[in-house]
């Protein structure tokens, strides 16, 4: 049991496989947590979920998170969802289509037409998928994943937030939707109060009636908040199934190729970032990761240089829809092969930062590692050695924590960066080992050259990556 005078903020994360809820104090103590599984339908490029499952899972997760907090005040809540997940709803906010998930690839033709019209969208973004849904299911209001849940919570349709709206074509700088034949929602800034938990939702979820509900952000932005990476020049590298980098700066990062896009946080800070197709999803699933990490330490560098894409196509640090996984050289054994995959992800991470530097992004703040792969101490050390810079690893990195911090901001007016820093606790700081960056210079340079030869990486980006490598290895 907890002190009845305690106040918590509730963060709800609508993930791909589950809904998670955290009840967190302003000082970062997690007093309650809950989760509930989500299903889905995958077939080829198709990836759908039933929107009705989201609310049922939220009911279960919220009740679990608040189960032992009798008498504790809930100061507010916010909800994040997977970026680019979209569906259609009727005027009352009820779903009229399945939800097309963030990686559903059926709208490639619509995306190509939008790019021809001058809009910088990617194939799996929400705008082309919304057009595909309109063609397949008829008219309906374009709705993002968290809006379904917040509508249930407050008892009626709500505006969307500018973070989830970004991949639906919303121009965050101008505050305007594109000119497309769709029924698009009203947009508010993250942290804006949407309403209060209504009596019916309170009975369903256990969240007290009258609890303020504030507009959320995407799961990637939520993870960035949970990393405390909101000061200008800070970056959060989220390594899970795939790799996502998000930073903070005073201005948006301009990218003519469109692989880097810019969210905007409350208070005006810009959050540039991009999502790569490489990641831990490329690792064999039938082995013991800890045992393989221990054996892989004997292969630095590996005899095989890999670009470990999880699936076909790359989105960041270059756009290559037809890119596929490849390996240069043959590993000596399975441990060497494992080492090559770990190092390959580290090389891709370095190339992402090289590309951001090429675009003029600030990289002078702290780097934070989050995501499931941050549980591997060996991989964390390997990554900082390749990058040639230290990285922080927080105790708690769930996106739901980021939403709790956003709820604190939205209900108290505490600046978001300050709210996040109060809630985030750094477990350790990993420092690069002397000489290690130079040790990995040759395989990294070979990978950069191969990506250029294949026509995926622009030559000017490759030249910039080589120049940064020379600077870093001169001092490593």
Number of C-alpha atoms within 10 A of each C-alpha: 10 11 10 11 8 15 19 27 29 34 31 31 31 27 18 15 11 16 26 26 32 30 28 26 22 20 14 21 14 18 20 20 22 21 22 20 17 17 13 13 11 12 8 8 12 14 19 22 20 16 20 14 16 22 21 17 21 25 24 20 26 27 22 21 25 24 15 14 20 11 13 17 16 22 24 31 34 32 30 29 28 21 26 26 29 31 28 25 21 15 10 12 20 19 20 17 21 18 25 29 26 20 18 23 20 19 22 17 14 18 25 17 13 19 15 10 9 9 14 18 23 22 22 23 25 32 29 28 29 28 20 19 24 20 10 10 13 12 16 22 21 25 30 27 25 27 24 23 25 28 21 19 28 23 18 16 22 24 19 27 25 26 27 32 29 23 24 27 21 19 16 18 10 7 11 13 17 13 7 11 9 15 15 20 17 13 20 19 21 25 26 20 19 22 19 21 25 19 17 13 21 19 14 17 24 18 25 19 18 16 22 23 26 26 31 37 32 29 24 24 30 26 27 32 31 30 35 28 27 28 17 19 17 22 30 29 25 25 22 16 17 21 24 24 26 25 31 29 22 14 16 19 22 16 16 9 11 16 20 24 21 23 26 23 22 16 11 11 20 22 26 23 27 21 21 24 27 29 26 21 17 19 17 11 9 6 9 9 14 12 10 16 18 12 15 24 17 12 18 15 20 26 18 21 25 27 27 25 25 19 14 12 18 22 19 24 26 22 18 15 13 9 19 15 16 11 16 15 12 14 18 12 11 12 20 23 23 24 29 29 26 27 29 26 26 25 25 25 25 21 25 24 20 24 22 24 17 17 15 12 22 18 18 10 16 19 24 24 27 27 22 14 19 21 12 13 13 16 20 24 19 24 25 22 24 25 23 23 17 19 24 20 22 19 14 21 25 24 32 33 33 37 37 36 37 38 33 30 24 26 19 12 12 15 15 24 20 15 24 29 21 15 24 25 19 15 11 11 15 20 15 20 16 12 14 19 25 19 16 21 18 13 21 27 16 13 21 22 17 16 18 17 12 10 12 18 18 14 15 12 21 22 15 16 22 19 12 15 24 13 10 17 17 11 11 16
